[in-house]
Amino acid sequence: MKKITYFFLLIIALFLCLSVPAFISINGFSLMEWQRDVWEWNYIGVSFNLLLFILLGSLTKSKVREMGLKLGKWKENLIWYSLISLSVLFLTKLADYFSKGILQFYVPSLSTILFQLFFVSISEELFWRGFVQKQFGFWYSSVGFGTIHFLGSLANGSTMTDAVSYGVFTFLLGLIFSWIRQKTESIYPSILLHGIFNISNYFLK
């Protein structure tokens, strides 16, 4: 029960941290709008994934290698890892095609590429597959990953149906990332897949 309580509080804390820019609005100045105008994306909010990873990792005296910051066994599972990664990308794009009836190629901005390929994938994987999976376990990291995206979707104005769908989808995606992290004993493969998956949504949609 104590473990679930700590996990629930962790979810709330992260959601509030991710929402910090939305809370700061003074005399017509909105931090969220300002950073989107300047940087296009919520760099400040997402950076709390990395900050919490460092802070909580230090407080729990977790060793970086135990949180997956090592090469691990990814070479031994390279073929399976590659097949799973390609399958995930193919199936999600296939689902997009059937839901929209068309897929088009786009060239995203440099800010989008940097944000999605590096900033989001690294910070989220360090927190969820690095710290959370080490401290709480496989299922917690996946459920938490889906929950935080569900809450974020609601906060951004999505309908309950869309938010639930997004939450379930990211939970399933989190299961794949967590499985790869567990199988390879390294966080690097899940970071790579996360980054490739994110940026593919902007090149082909």
N, CA, C and O of each residue as an XYZ file, in Angstrom:
820
protein
N       0.836     -1.203      0.000
C       0.000      0.000      0.000
C       0.874      1.257      0.000
O       0.579      2.235     -0.687
N       1.954      1.211      0.784
C       2.849      2.360      0.865
C       3.486      2.632     -0.497
O       3.660      3.783     -0.897
N       3.831      1.551     -1.204
C       4.449      1.683     -2.523
C       3.503      2.360     -3.505
O       3.916      3.221     -4.282
N       2.225      1.966     -3.468
C       1.223      2.559     -4.358
C       1.025      4.034     -4.026
O       0.883      4.867     -4.921
N       1.018      4.351     -2.728
C       0.855      5.743     -2.296
C       2.001      6.604     -2.793
O       1.778      7.695     -3.319
N       3.227      6.122     -2.630
C       4.398      6.853     -3.107
C       4.334      7.064     -4.624
O       4.671      8.130     -5.138
N       3.891      6.019     -5.317
C       3.800      6.095     -6.774
C       2.741      7.115     -7.185
O       2.968      7.896     -8.109
N       1.597      7.121     -6.518
C       0.524      8.070     -6.799
C       1.006      9.505     -6.573
O       0.730     10.390     -7.383
N       1.722      9.731     -5.482
C       2.258     11.063     -5.184
C       3.291     11.481     -6.225
O       3.389     12.654     -6.582
N       4.052     10.515     -6.700
C       5.055     10.794     -7.726
C       4.395     11.254     -9.021
O       4.873     12.182     -9.673
N       3.290     10.600     -9.391
C       2.549     10.985    -10.595
C       2.039     12.419    -10.469
O       2.173     13.218    -11.395
N       1.456     12.732     -9.318
C       0.927     14.082     -9.088
C       2.046     15.113     -9.155
O       1.898     16.161     -9.783
N       3.172     14.808     -8.500
C       4.305     15.733     -8.478
C       4.822     16.002     -9.888
O       5.094     17.148    -10.246
N       4.956     14.947    -10.684
C       5.459     15.123    -12.048
C       4.474     15.920    -12.894
O       4.881     16.791    -13.662
N       3.182     15.629    -12.761
C       2.181     16.353    -13.544
C       2.214     17.844    -13.215
O       2.136     18.683    -14.112
N       2.328     18.169    -11.936
C       2.401     19.572    -11.526
C       3.663     20.233    -12.068
O       3.634     21.387    -12.496
N       4.772     19.494    -12.047
C       6.030     20.027    -12.571
C       5.938     20.281    -14.075
O       6.389     21.316    -14.564
N       5.355     19.336    -14.798
C       5.199     19.493    -16.244
C       4.303     20.681    -16.585
O       4.422     21.279    -17.654
N       3.401     21.013    -15.655
C       2.436     22.093    -15.885
C       2.916     23.446    -15.383
O       2.193     24.434    -15.505
N       4.117     23.514    -14.822
C       4.635     24.761    -14.246
C       4.507     25.948    -15.206
O       4.011     26.997    -14.798
N       4.938     25.819    -16.473
C       4.821     26.974    -17.380
C       3.393     27.484    -17.536
O       3.183     28.680    -17.738
N       2.403     26.586    -17.444
C       1.002     26.997    -17.598
C       0.517     27.783    -16.387
O      -0.427     28.566    -16.489
N       1.168     27.573    -15.229
C       0.752     28.246    -14.004
C       1.321     29.657    -13.892
O       0.790     30.481    -13.148
N       2.396     29.941    -14.625
C       3.080     31.227    -14.485
C       2.561     32.220    -15.522
O       2.906     32.150    -16.702
N       1.743     33.126    -15.064
C       1.173     34.156    -15.927
C       1.053     35.439    -15.104
O       0.278     35.501    -14.149
N       1.825     36.463    -15.481
C       1.872     37.706    -14.711
C       1.659     38.901    -15.638
O       2.383     39.081    -16.617
N       0.656     39.711    -15.313
C       0.377     40.937    -16.069
C       0.341     40.704    -17.583
O       0.938     41.451    -18.359
N      -0.360     39.666    -17.972
C      -0.495     39.384    -19.397
C       0.625     38.543    -19.983
O       0.529     38.077    -21.119
N       1.697     38.345    -19.206
C       2.809     37.509    -19.681
C       2.557     36.058    -19.293
O       2.368     35.750    -18.116
N       2.556     35.178    -20.268
C       2.367     33.748    -20.030
C       3.651     33.012    -20.388
O       4.119     33.077    -21.525
N       4.216     32.313    -19.409
C       5.458     31.575    -19.656
C       5.254     30.494    -20.710
O       6.132     30.255    -21.540
N       4.089     29.840    -20.674
C       3.810     28.787    -21.648
C       3.766     29.350    -23.066
O       4.374     28.791    -23.979
N       3.046     30.457    -23.249
C       2.944     31.058    -24.576
C       4.294     31.598    -25.030
O       4.647     31.498    -26.204
N       5.049     32.174    -24.088
C       6.362     32.731    -24.431
C       7.308     31.658    -24.933
O       7.963     31.831    -25.961
N       7.383     30.543    -24.205
C       8.329     29.510    -24.635
C       7.888     28.838    -25.930
O       8.726     28.400    -26.719
N       6.571     28.755    -26.155
C       6.107     28.185    -27.425
C       6.412     29.131    -28.587
O       6.694     28.679    -29.696
N       6.356     30.446    -28.337
C       6.704     31.424    -29.370
C       8.198     31.393    -29.675
O       8.608     31.510    -30.830
N       9.009     31.235    -28.627
C      10.466     31.278    -28.781
C      11.031     29.926    -29.193
O      11.830     29.841    -30.126
N      10.613     28.855    -28.490
C      11.198     27.522    -28.701
C      10.243     26.537    -29.374
O      10.656     25.456    -29.794
N       8.984     26.904    -29.474
C       7.935     26.091    -30.115
C       7.376     25.004    -29.196
O       6.203     24.649    -29.312
N       8.199     24.466    -28.278
C       7.772     23.349    -27.440
C       7.984     23.653    -25.960
O       8.657     24.618    -25.599
N       7.390     22.804    -25.108
C       7.433     22.993    -23.654
C       8.727     22.427    -23.054
O       8.704     21.452    -22.302
N       9.848     23.057    -23.400
C      11.144     22.595    -22.899
C      11.217     22.677    -21.378
O      11.759     21.781    -20.731
N      10.673     23.749    -20.809
C      10.763     23.961    -19.361
C      10.025     22.864    -18.614
O      10.564     22.282    -17.673
N       8.786     22.575    -19.028
C       8.010     21.545    -18.345
C       8.636     20.174    -18.451
O       8.768     19.465    -17.454
N       9.028     19.795    -19.674
C       9.585     18.457    -19.897
C      10.915     18.269    -19.177
O      11.272     17.148    -18.816
N      11.655     19.364    -18.964
C      12.952     19.259    -18.286
C      12.817     18.719    -16.866
O      13.793     18.237    -16.291
N      11.604     18.795    -16.291
C      11.411     18.277    -14.933
C      11.538     16.753    -14.887
O      11.823     16.199    -13.826
N      11.334     16.062    -16.014
C      11.607     14.622    -16.048
C      13.061     14.362    -15.681
O      13.370     13.491    -14.868
N      13.940     15.135    -16.296
C      15.372     14.982    -16.051
C      15.748     15.428    -14.645
O      16.540     14.771    -13.969
N      15.175     16.551    -14.205
C      15.481     17.066    -12.871
C      15.026     16.095    -11.784
O      15.743     15.877    -10.808
N      13.841     15.515    -11.948
C      13.345     14.546    -10.967
C      14.172     13.265    -10.987
O      14.389     12.646     -9.946
N      14.632     12.871    -12.167
C      15.504     11.699    -12.271
C      16.773     11.914    -11.449
O      17.195     11.034    -10.698
N      17.371     13.086    -11.597
C      18.602     13.401    -10.871
C      18.333     13.527     -9.375
O      19.060     12.959     -8.560
N      17.279     14.280     -9.011
C      16.964     14.520     -7.604
C      16.581     13.239     -6.878
O      17.151     12.920     -5.834
N      15.622     12.506     -7.424
C      15.146     11.292     -6.762
C      16.189     10.183     -6.806
O      16.294      9.382     -5.877
N      16.951     10.144     -7.881
C      18.029      9.163     -7.964
C      19.070      9.409     -6.892
O      19.614      8.468     -6.314
N      19.347     10.687     -6.625
C      20.316     11.041     -5.580
C      19.762     10.747     -4.193
O      20.473     10.221     -3.336
N      18.488     11.086     -3.967
C      17.874     10.859     -2.656
C      17.786      9.373     -2.310
O      17.930      8.995     -1.148
N      17.552      8.538     -3.311
C      17.448      7.092     -3.074
C      18.797      6.387     -3.213
O      18.907      5.170     -3.062
N      19.829      7.201     -3.509
C      21.193      6.673     -3.662
C      21.257      5.547     -4.695
O      21.960      4.552     -4.519
N      20.507      5.736     -5.767
C      20.488      4.742     -6.846
C      21.744      4.873     -7.702
O      22.182      5.981     -8.012
N      22.304      3.759     -8.072
C      23.482      3.760     -8.934
C      23.034      3.877    -10.389
O      22.056      3.256    -10.806
N      23.768      4.683    -11.148
C      23.351      4.946    -12.527
C      23.313      3.673    -13.370
O      22.451      3.534    -14.239
N      24.225      2.756    -13.127
C      24.230      1.511    -13.902
C      23.005      0.660    -13.580
O      22.490     -0.047    -14.447
N      22.540      0.728    -12.336
C      21.345     -0.022    -11.957
C      20.092      0.574    -12.587
O      19.071     -0.102    -12.711
N      20.174      1.841    -12.983
C      19.042      2.494    -13.638
C      19.139      2.388    -15.161
O      18.400      3.054    -15.887
N      20.048      1.553    -15.629
C      20.118      1.273    -17.060
C      21.125      2.061    -17.859
O      21.205      1.898    -19.077
N      21.902      2.918    -17.204
C      22.893      3.712    -17.922
C      24.163      2.893    -18.146
O      25.220      3.164    -17.578
N      24.013      1.896    -18.988
C      25.114      1.006    -19.372
C      24.729      0.340    -20.687
O      23.564      0.375    -21.085
N      25.704     -0.268    -21.364
C      25.421     -0.898    -22.652
C      24.548     -2.130    -22.505
O      23.722     -2.405    -23.375
N      24.715     -2.879    -21.419
C      23.870     -4.040    -21.163
C      23.999     -5.125    -22.216
O      25.090     -5.393    -22.719
N      22.862     -5.752    -22.547
C      22.860     -6.892    -23.470
C      22.143     -6.581    -24.784
O      21.573     -7.473    -25.413
N      22.174     -5.327    -25.190
C      21.418     -4.975    -26.387
C      21.975     -5.639    -27.641
O      21.220     -5.917    -28.573
N      23.274     -5.896    -27.683
C      23.862     -6.538    -28.865
C      23.335     -7.956    -29.044
O      23.090     -8.398    -30.166
N      23.160     -8.672    -27.920
C      22.666    -10.050    -27.983
C      21.225    -10.117    -28.481
O      20.788    -11.143    -29.003
N      20.491     -9.015    -28.314
C      19.073     -8.989    -28.700
C      18.809     -8.026    -29.854
O      17.684     -7.564    -30.042
N      19.861     -7.725    -30.627
C      19.757     -6.690    -31.656
C      18.700     -7.021    -32.709
O      17.935     -6.148    -33.118
N      18.657     -8.286    -33.151
C      17.704     -8.672    -34.196
C      16.265     -8.523    -33.698
O      15.424     -7.938    -34.381
N      15.985     -9.062    -32.493
C      14.633     -8.960    -31.937
C      14.261     -7.508    -31.671
O      13.134     -7.085    -31.927
N      15.212     -6.762    -31.161
C      14.978     -5.349    -30.866
C      14.622     -4.591    -32.144
O      13.685     -3.792    -32.160
N      15.378     -4.848    -33.216
C      15.131     -4.173    -34.491
C      13.766     -4.550    -35.058
O      13.039     -3.689    -35.554
N      13.414     -5.841    -34.988
C      12.124     -6.298    -35.500
C      10.962     -5.674    -34.736
O       9.972     -5.248    -35.331
N      11.091     -5.624    -33.415
C      10.039     -5.034    -32.585
C       9.898     -3.546    -32.882
O       8.784     -3.033    -32.996
N      11.022     -2.857    -33.006
C      11.006     -1.424    -33.278
C      10.327     -1.127    -34.609
O       9.481     -0.237    -34.701
N      10.706     -1.881    -35.642
C      10.107     -1.686    -36.961
C       8.620     -2.037    -36.956
O       7.819     -1.378    -37.619
N       8.259     -3.072    -36.212
C       6.853     -3.486    -36.131
C       6.001     -2.415    -35.468
O       4.895     -2.123    -35.923
N       6.521     -1.827    -34.389
C       5.794     -0.766    -33.684
C       5.568      0.423    -34.612
O       4.459      0.951    -34.694
N       6.620      0.840    -35.309
C       6.502      1.966    -36.229
C       5.514      1.662    -37.354
O       4.690      2.504    -37.712
N       5.603      0.453    -37.906
C       4.726      0.072    -39.015
C       3.263      0.031    -38.583
O       2.394      0.559    -39.277
N       2.991     -0.590    -37.445
C       1.607     -0.744    -36.987
C       0.967      0.597    -36.631
O      -0.209      0.822    -36.917
N       1.741      1.483    -36.009
C       1.181      2.790    -35.648
C       0.888      3.619    -36.896
O      -0.129      4.309    -36.959
N       1.772      3.554    -37.883
C       1.532      4.286    -39.129
C       0.375      3.670    -39.920
O      -0.379      4.376    -40.589
N       0.249      2.347    -39.833
C      -0.867      1.672    -40.491
C      -2.187      2.098    -39.862
O      -3.177      2.321    -40.559
N      -2.189      2.207    -38.536
C      -3.389      2.664    -37.824
C      -3.721      4.101    -38.207
O      -4.889      4.446    -38.385
N      -2.685      4.948    -38.333
C      -2.898      6.329    -38.762
C      -3.532      6.380    -40.149
O      -4.438      7.173    -40.408
N      -3.038      5.522    -41.029
C      -3.539      5.515    -42.406
C      -5.021      5.130    -42.456
O      -5.812      5.760    -43.158
N      -5.387      4.085    -41.700
C      -6.779      3.628    -41.718
C      -7.713      4.629    -41.044
O      -8.886      4.723    -41.405
N      -7.198      5.378    -40.063
C      -8.047      6.350    -39.371
C      -8.207      7.642    -40.171
O      -9.248      8.295    -40.101
N      -7.163      8.012    -40.937
C      -7.198      9.271    -41.686
C      -7.430      9.078    -43.182
O      -7.893      9.987    -43.870
N      -7.107      7.889    -43.674
C      -7.266      7.619    -45.096
C      -6.105      8.076    -45.945
O      -6.085      7.846    -47.154
N      -5.117      8.733    -45.310
C      -3.964      9.239    -46.054
C      -2.796      9.477    -45.097
O      -2.994      9.790    -43.923
N      -1.590      9.326    -45.611
C      -0.380      9.670    -44.876
C       0.456     10.579    -45.766
O       0.632     10.297    -46.951
N       0.965     11.656    -45.209
C       1.766     12.586    -45.985
C       3.113     12.808    -45.318
O       3.245     12.714    -44.098
N       4.111     13.105    -46.143
C       5.459     13.347    -45.636
C       5.641     14.835    -45.377
O       5.294     15.669    -46.213
N       6.183     15.157    -44.221
C       6.448     16.540    -43.842
C       7.900     16.668    -43.389
O       8.537     15.688    -43.004
N       8.401     17.887    -43.444
C       9.724     18.176    -42.889
C       9.511     19.064    -41.668
O       9.219     20.251    -41.814
N       9.653     18.502    -40.459
C       9.421     19.285    -39.243
C      10.520     20.312    -39.023
O      11.589     20.230    -39.629
N      10.256     21.270    -38.162
C      11.243     22.299    -37.849
C      12.408     21.697    -37.076
O      12.289     20.616    -36.500
N      13.526     22.396    -37.066
C      14.706     21.936    -36.333
C      14.391     21.816    -34.849
O      14.855     20.888    -34.186
N      13.600     22.757    -34.323
C      13.218     22.717    -32.912
C      12.436     21.448    -32.599
O      12.642     20.831    -31.554
N      11.534     21.056    -33.507
C      10.747     19.834    -33.309
C      11.645     18.606    -33.303
O      11.486     17.718    -32.466
N      12.587     18.555    -34.236
C      13.505     17.417    -34.315
C      14.333     17.298    -33.041
O      14.451     16.214    -32.469
N      14.906     18.414    -32.599
C      15.733     18.402    -31.389
C      14.905     18.041    -30.159
O      15.339     17.262    -29.310
N      13.712     18.616    -30.075
C      12.863     18.398    -28.905
C      12.391     16.954    -28.815
O      12.499     16.330    -27.760
N      11.874     16.424    -29.904
C      11.306     15.076    -29.887
C      12.373     13.984    -29.932
O      12.262     12.985    -29.221
N      13.395     14.161    -30.750
C      14.392     13.117    -30.949
C      15.349     12.998    -29.778
O      15.820     11.906    -29.462
N      15.637     14.125    -29.133
C      16.613     14.099    -28.048
C      16.004     14.448    -26.685
O      16.081     13.663    -25.740
N      15.397     15.636    -26.602
C      14.978     16.138    -25.294
C      13.911     15.267    -24.644
O      14.080     14.836    -23.503
N      12.816     15.003    -25.351
C      11.714     14.224    -24.781
C      12.123     12.782    -24.539
O      11.936     12.256    -23.442
N      12.675     12.148    -25.551
C      12.997     10.718    -25.429
C      14.012     10.448    -24.324
O      13.859      9.490    -23.567
N      15.037     11.273    -24.223
C      16.067     11.053    -23.201
C      15.520     11.312    -21.808
O      15.680     10.482    -20.913
N      14.867     12.473    -21.615
C      14.397     12.824    -20.269
C      13.294     11.883    -19.787
O      13.291     11.482    -18.623
N      12.351     11.523    -20.676
C      11.266     10.627    -20.267
C      11.772      9.217    -19.983
O      11.337      8.585    -19.020
N      12.682      8.724    -20.808
C      13.199      7.372    -20.579
C      14.064      7.303    -19.328
O      14.026      6.304    -18.610
N      14.836      8.336    -19.058
C      15.630      8.359    -17.827
C      14.713      8.273    -16.613
O      14.990      7.540    -15.663
N      13.619      9.032    -16.654
C      12.714      9.043    -15.506
C      11.906      7.759    -15.401
O      11.893      7.126    -14.346
N      11.221      7.356    -16.496
C      10.298      6.216    -16.424
C      11.001      4.864    -16.470
O      10.744      4.006    -15.626
N      11.873      4.668    -17.435
C      12.553      3.374    -17.533
C      13.815      3.325    -16.687
O      14.305      2.245    -16.357
N      14.344      4.498    -16.336
C      15.520      4.526    -15.489
C      15.157      4.479    -14.017
O      15.392      3.475    -13.345
N      14.577      5.577    -13.511
C      14.273      5.652    -12.080
C      13.054      4.834    -11.684
O      13.149      3.981    -10.801
N      11.907      5.075    -12.319
C      10.653      4.432    -11.897
C      10.719      2.911    -12.039
O      10.327      2.189    -11.122
N      11.204      2.425    -13.159
C      11.266      0.971    -13.343
C      12.219      0.319    -12.350
O      11.994     -0.810    -11.912
N      13.283      1.031    -11.997
C      14.237      0.499    -11.014
C      13.624      0.480     -9.619
O      13.788     -0.496     -8.887
N      12.921      1.543     -9.242
C      12.399      1.672     -7.881
C      11.055      0.976     -7.672
O      10.802      0.431     -6.598
N      10.191      0.991     -8.691
C       8.828      0.482     -8.522
C       8.545     -0.799     -9.304
O       7.790     -1.656     -8.844
N       9.147     -0.927    -10.478
C       8.929     -2.141    -11.247
C       8.409     -1.903    -12.651
O       8.061     -0.783    -13.024
N       8.364     -2.973    -13.414
C       7.983     -2.981    -14.825
C       6.609     -2.354    -15.063
O       6.483     -1.428    -15.865
N       5.584     -2.848    -14.376
C       4.215     -2.398    -14.625
C       3.989     -0.960    -14.182
O       3.240     -0.218    -14.817
N       4.636     -0.571    -13.093
C       4.482      0.803    -12.611
C       4.987      1.810    -13.649
O       4.357      2.841    -13.883
N       6.125      1.501    -14.264
C       6.688      2.433    -15.244
C       5.765      2.580    -16.454
O       5.654      3.667    -17.020
N       5.111      1.504    -16.846
C       4.210      1.544    -18.004
C       2.892      2.242    -17.675
O       2.411      3.072    -18.447
N       2.314      1.898    -16.524
C       1.062      2.530    -16.092
C       1.275      4.023    -15.867
O       0.452      4.842    -16.276
N       2.371      4.371    -15.222
C       2.667      5.775    -14.975
C       2.867      6.557    -16.260
O       2.407      7.691    -16.391
N       3.553      5.943    -17.201
C       3.807      6.575    -18.495
C       2.489      6.872    -19.207
O       2.307      7.959    -19.755
N       1.577      5.912    -19.196
C       0.275      6.121    -19.815
C      -0.561      7.148    -19.076
O      -1.234      7.973    -19.694
N      -0.517      7.096    -17.740
C      -1.309      8.017    -16.919
C      -0.890      9.461    -17.108
O      -1.740     10.344    -17.230
N       0.419      9.714    -17.133
C       0.892     11.091    -17.243
C       0.558     11.668    -18.621
O       0.308     12.866    -18.748
N       0.554     10.820    -19.649
C       0.170     11.297    -20.979
C      -1.347     11.508    -21.071
O      -1.810     12.406    -21.775
N      -2.108     10.686    -20.363
C      -3.560     10.878    -20.293
C      -3.881     12.217    -19.635
O      -4.698     12.983    -20.145
N      -3.239     12.495    -18.506
C      -3.467     13.754    -17.795
C      -3.024     14.946    -18.630
O      -3.698     15.975    -18.665
N      -1.885     14.801    -19.301
C      -1.396     15.881    -20.148
C      -2.330     16.165    -21.305
O      -2.538     17.319    -21.681
N      -2.891     15.108    -21.869
C      -3.838     15.262    -22.972
C      -5.096     15.998    -22.518
O      -5.599     16.872    -23.224
N      -5.602     15.640    -21.334
C      -6.767     16.337    -20.777
C      -6.453     17.809    -20.529
O      -7.254     18.689    -20.845
N      -5.278     18.061    -19.960
C      -4.884     19.431    -19.636
C      -4.740     20.288    -20.888
O      -4.904     21.507    -20.832
N      -4.435     19.657    -22.011
C      -4.268     20.396    -23.266
C      -5.574     20.562    -24.031
O      -5.583     21.056    -25.159
N      -6.689     20.142    -23.407
C      -7.995     20.391    -24.006
C      -8.611     19.253    -24.790
O      -9.632     19.446    -25.451
N      -8.014     18.067    -24.735
C      -8.585     16.922    -25.459
C      -9.876     16.463    -24.794
O     -10.088     16.691    -23.603
N     -10.727     15.820    -25.566
C     -11.935     15.239    -24.985
C     -11.542     14.042    -24.128
O     -10.439     13.512    -24.259
N     -12.447     13.621    -23.254
C     -12.157     12.477    -22.395
C     -11.871     11.225    -23.236
O     -10.974     10.444    -22.919
N     -12.642     11.049    -24.305
C     -12.450      9.878    -25.173
C     -11.060      9.872    -25.798
O     -10.372      8.852    -25.801
N     -10.656     11.031    -26.330
C      -9.332     11.132    -26.957
C      -8.221     10.962    -25.927
O      -7.203     10.326    -26.198
N      -8.427     11.541    -24.738
C      -7.414     11.446    -23.686
C      -7.243     10.006    -23.217
O      -6.122      9.548    -22.998
N      -8.360      9.295    -23.065
C      -8.299      7.888    -22.655
C      -7.603      7.056    -23.730
O      -6.763      6.211    -23.421
N      -7.953      7.296    -24.983
C      -7.330      6.565    -26.094
C      -5.826      6.802    -26.115
O      -5.040      5.876    -26.312
N      -5.444      8.045    -25.912
C      -4.018      8.397    -25.897
C      -3.318      7.765    -24.701
O      -2.190      7.286    -24.813
N      -3.998      7.767    -23.554
C      -3.429      7.155    -22.356
C      -3.210      5.662    -22.526
O      -2.172      5.134    -22.130
N      -4.184      4.981    -23.114
C      -4.068      3.532    -23.350
C      -2.952      3.250    -24.351
O      -2.164      2.321    -24.172
N      -2.895      4.059    -25.403
C      -1.858      3.870    -26.421
C      -0.460      4.041    -25.829
O       0.426      3.224    -26.080
N      -0.260      5.103    -25.043
C       1.063      5.337    -24.462
C       1.391      4.312    -23.378
O       2.562      4.013    -23.143
N       0.367      3.774    -22.718
C       0.595      2.674    -21.771
C       1.153      1.457    -22.510
O       2.119      0.842    -22.059
N       0.544      1.112    -23.643
C       1.007     -0.028    -24.434
C       2.408      0.231    -24.984
O       3.250     -0.666    -25.032
N       2.634      1.470    -25.395
C       3.960      1.843    -25.874
C       4.975      1.746    -24.735
O       6.111      1.310    -24.925
N       4.531      2.166    -23.539
C       5.387      2.069    -22.361
C       5.750      0.632    -22.037
O       6.864      0.355    -21.591
N       4.809     -0.291    -22.262
C       5.094     -1.714    -22.043
C       6.237     -2.181    -22.938
O       7.109     -2.935    -22.506
N       6.223     -1.725    -24.183
C       7.276     -2.107    -25.123
C       8.615     -1.516    -24.694
O       9.631     -2.211    -24.685
N       8.614     -0.230    -24.339
C       9.850      0.407    -23.879
C      10.386     -0.286    -22.624
O      11.588     -0.518    -22.496
N       9.476     -0.612    -21.701
C       9.878     -1.255    -20.446
C      10.419     -2.660    -20.696
O      11.385     -3.087    -20.063
N       9.784     -3.373    -21.627
C      10.248     -4.724    -21.952
C      11.647     -4.680    -22.556
O      12.502     -5.497    -22.215
N      11.875     -3.723    -23.457
C      13.191     -3.574    -24.077
C      14.231     -3.207    -23.026
O      15.348     -3.723    -23.036
N      13.852     -2.312    -22.124
C      14.757     -1.925    -21.024
C      15.106     -3.140    -20.170
O      16.262     -3.322    -19.789
N      14.114     -3.965    -19.873
C      14.326     -5.142    -19.035
C      15.137     -6.209    -19.776
O      16.022     -6.843    -19.201
N      14.825     -6.395    -21.038
C      15.476     -7.441    -21.830
C      16.945     -7.127    -22.093
O      17.794     -8.016    -22.029
N      17.240     -5.876    -22.386
C      18.604     -5.485    -22.733
C      19.424     -5.056    -21.522
O      20.647     -4.936    -21.603
N      18.734     -4.823    -20.378
C      19.385     -4.329    -19.164
C      20.054     -2.975    -19.401
O      21.013     -2.605    -18.724
N      19.521     -2.256    -20.373
C      20.066     -0.940    -20.712
C      18.931     -0.001    -21.081
O      17.895     -0.427    -21.591
N      19.137      1.271    -20.821
C      18.110      2.262    -21.142
C      18.317      2.859    -22.536
O      17.412      3.489    -23.084
N      19.497      2.662    -23.102
C      19.813      3.278    -24.389
C      18.924      2.806    -25.544
O      18.495      3.638    -26.343
N      18.628      1.500    -25.667
C      17.739      1.073    -26.757
C      16.342      1.687    -26.675
O      15.770      2.061    -27.698
N      15.790      1.793    -25.461
C      14.450      2.380    -25.325
C      14.477      3.875    -25.629
O      13.505      4.417    -26.155
N      15.580      4.543    -25.303
C      15.730      5.958    -25.657
C      15.726      6.116    -27.170
O      15.059      6.995    -27.716
N      16.482      5.248    -27.841
C      16.575      5.317    -29.300
C      15.217      5.067    -29.954
O      14.806      5.818    -30.838
N      14.522      4.014    -29.522
C      13.212      3.706    -30.091
C      12.215      4.820    -29.803
O      11.436      5.198    -30.679
N      12.231      5.343    -28.595
C      11.332      6.427    -28.204
C      11.549      7.642    -29.107
O      10.593      8.242    -29.598
N      12.821      7.994    -29.317
C      13.128      9.148    -30.154
C      12.701      8.953    -31.595
O      12.117      9.851    -32.203
N      12.994      7.767    -32.149
C      12.626      7.471    -33.537
C      11.106      7.467    -33.699
O      10.574      7.988    -34.679
N      10.421      6.875    -32.729
C       8.959      6.829    -32.794
C       8.374      8.238    -32.757
O       7.502      8.573    -33.558
N       8.856      9.062    -31.824
C       8.331     10.425    -31.697
C       8.521     11.229    -32.979
O       7.588     11.861    -33.474
N       9.753     11.193    -33.510
C      10.028     12.041    -34.672
C       9.338     11.523    -35.920
O       9.044     12.299    -36.829
N       9.071     10.217    -35.982
C       8.372      9.666    -37.150
C       6.957     10.225    -37.256
O       6.390     10.305    -38.346
N       6.395     10.609    -36.113
C       5.043     11.176    -36.109
C       4.992     12.555    -36.754
O       3.918     13.041    -37.108
N       6.167     13.191    -36.908
C       6.212     14.522    -37.510
C       6.697     14.485    -38.955
O       6.421     15.401    -39.730
N       7.424     13.422    -39.318
C       7.840     13.261    -40.706
C       6.739     12.628    -41.556
O       6.600     12.928    -42.742
N       5.959     11.745    -40.925
C       4.917     11.027    -41.663
C       3.628     11.050    -40.856
O       3.527     10.389    -39.823
N       2.649     11.804    -41.321
C       1.389     11.899    -40.587
C       0.238     12.219    -41.533
O      -0.906     12.339    -41.095
